[in-house]
Amino acid sequence: MQVGDLVTLSAKAKQLAWLEQVVGTDKRPLLHGVIVNKRELTFQTHYQVHWFYEDGTSYCSPITGFERWHLKRVK
């Protein structure tokens, strides 16, 4: 995955209550997100995602880093 890729939450990530609260999908339907930053660490890569919702709002947390298995690329 690279910066600029269109993504959504993976099926496994949707099962995590804490992740639902961070992304806000417990309150509004999620459309998709765009990877805006990629940070490679020793054993894993973290992605910063700008999320877009069905009601026209968007959200980008500067703190939350998603792991690869949290995300699924939209084709």
N, C-alpha and C positions, 0 to 999 in steps of 0.2 A: 504494500500500500504506500502511496506517495501523497504529498501535499497536493490538494486540488481534487482528490478522488471523492466521489459521491458515495456516502455510506448510510447505513441504518443500523439499528441494534441487532445483534445476533439473537437467535432463539434462546441460547443459554443466558445471555445478558438480560433478556426480558424477564427471566425468572428471579433475578436478584433484586430484592426490595430496595436496598440502599441505592442501587444504580437507577431504579425507576424514580426515586426521589431526587437524585442529582440532576437527571435529565429533565424531569418534570412530566414524564408520561403518565404519572398517576393522576394528573389534573387535566391534561389536554393531549389529544392525539398527535403523535409525532409523524412528520412526513419523511424527512431525511436530514442528513448533515453533510458538511464539507470539511475535509481534513485541512486545517489551517497551519498546523505545526507538527513536526515529527521530531521526537527526541530519542536518540538511541542510547541506551544504557548498556552495561556489561552483559546482562543476561536477557534483556527484553527491550522492546521499543514502546514508547508511550506516544499517543496521538492526541492532539488537542483538536476538538471538533466544534464547529459552529453549527448549532442545531436549528432547524426550521420546523414550525408547527402548522397544523391545518388552519388555525385561526389567523394566520398571517404574522405571528410574532416569531422572534428568533432569540437565541441565547447562546453565548459563548463564555464558558468559565475559564479564566486564566489559570486556575489551580488544578482542576480535574484533568488527569491524564488517563485515557482509555487504553487498555491493552488490546492487542490484535484480536483476541478471541471475543472481546466485547462487540466487535464491529463486523459487519458484512458489507461487502462492496455491492453497490447498486449497478446493474448492467443495463 
